[in-house]
Amino acid sequence: MGWLFKSRYETELDGIVNKMVMNLSNNYKDNAQSDLKDLIETFEEFKAKGVLKEKTLKKYEDIIDTYKERLKGYGHKDQKPFWT
């Protein structure tokens, strides 16, 4: 029921997170990296505008930190071929 009270900014951030999670589950590594970059840029933009509440800022900072760590070195360009 909490989703009824989300701001449009939080809804937009959630959409990016959901897209990133879907790309991760489908092993679309480069897309997931791109989504993380998009999430960070959008979050920073909203943060600079002051449109997010303190609790929401903390929530997305934690999400970003978690996925930064999870996606470190995660991408097709970072993979070594199996034959080497």
C-alpha positions, -999 to 999 in steps of 0.1 A, spaced: 0 0 0 30 23 4 34 26 -33 3 48 -34 23 75 -16 55 75 -36 65 106 -54 69 106 -91 106 109 -85 107 78 -64 86 60 -89 111 69 -117 140 57 -96 121 24 -88 116 19 -126 153 22 -132 161 -3 -104 135 -27 -117 149 -25 -152 184 -31 -138 172 -61 -117 155 -76 -148 187 -72 -169 207 -88 -142 183 -118 -140 186 -122 -178 224 -119 -176 224 -87 -198 255 -75 -181 262 -44 -202 226 -33 -199 227 -37 -162 258 -15 -160 241 11 -181 211 10 -159 233 16 -128 248 46 -144 214 59 -153 202 53 -117 232 72 -103 227 102 -127 190 104 -121 194 101 -83 221 128 -83 198 151 -103 169 146 -80 192 150 -50 205 183 -63 170 196 -69 160 187 -34 129 167 -44 136 136 -23 130 132 14 158 123 37 145 87 42 143 82 4 178 96 -1 192 70 23 172 42 7 186 49 -28 221 56 -16 220 21 0 206 6 -33 233 23 -54 261 12 -30 248 -24 -31 246 -25 -69 280 -7 -74 296 -35 -54 276 -63 -71 283 -50 -106 320 -43 -100 338 -61 -128 305 -74 -141 301 -70 -179 308 -89 -211 338 -67 -219 353 -77 -186 350 -115 -192 379 -136 -204 371 -161 -231 366 -196 -218 394 -210 -241 422 -190 -224 
